[in-house]
């Protein structure tokens, strides 16, 4: 399920292989909600506060019960979506 990437008016959104795989497993209505939230992030990345996950380089976007760890490259104006998963599983993967 390739091709989730998007160049927004503000930041380009790039999905890791893992994030694409996880997004492809979700029911369409949940995947659509998550994509809307990610594109909102891309449009508002310059004006919102990004909280880095303690002990990690990733930030976390919340969408319902799902967590979306992401990296923010301000210099190149890119948001890289690292994973999409339920709360505990997303954080457990980061600890590996």
N, C-alpha and C positions, 0 to 999 in steps of 0.2 A: 504494500500500500504506500508507494512512494509518491512524492509530489505534494506533501503538506506544506512545504516551504512557501513563504510569502514575503514579498517586499512591500512593506507598508509605507505610508507617507513619512513615517518617522524612523523606525528601526526595521531592519530585515529580520525575519524569524526563520531560524534554521532548527530542524528537528534531528536529534541523534537517531541512529538506527533503533535503539531501545525505545525511545519515545514514540517513534512511528509505529513500532510493533505493538506497544501497549495501547496506543490510540486506536489502532485497527481492531483490537479485541473488544472495544467498548461498544455498547448499543449506540446506534446512530444519534439518538437525542442527547445522550450524555456527551458523546464526542463533539457534537455541535456546540453544546454549552461550554465545553473546555476550550474549543477553538475560538469562540467569541471572547472568552476571558483572556486567552493568549494574545489575540489581536488587539484587545483593549490595552494590554500591557505594552505592546509594541507602539501603540499610538501615544501612550502616556508615560513612557519610560523616563522622559526628562523631567516630569513634574511630580512623580510620586516618590515616596521613600522606599528604598529597597533594604530589607533586613537580611543580612547574611546569616546563614545557618551557622550556629556555634560550632567551631572546629572544622568548618568546610569552606570551600571557595564559592559554593552555590548559594543562590537566594532561593526563596520558596514562594510560589504563587498558590493561593488556596482557591479551590473551586468545589464547593460542597464538601463531600467527604474525600475528595481527591487532592493530592499535593503534586505540584509541578515544580521540581527543582530546575533552576535555570541559571545560566551564566550571562552576564551582561558585559558586553564589550563596547564601552562608550566611544572609544577612538574610532572604531569601524562601524559603529551604529548597528550592532547585531545583538539579538537575543537568541541564545542557543538553549533550546528546550532539551534537558538531559534525560528526563524520565516523566512518566505520568502514571501514578498508581494511587491506591488508597493510602491513607495517612501512615499507618504503621509500616506497611510494606515499602513505601517510598523511602522512608527514613532508614529502614533496615538495610536496604540496598546501598544507601550512601555510606554506611558504616563499613562496608566490605572493602 
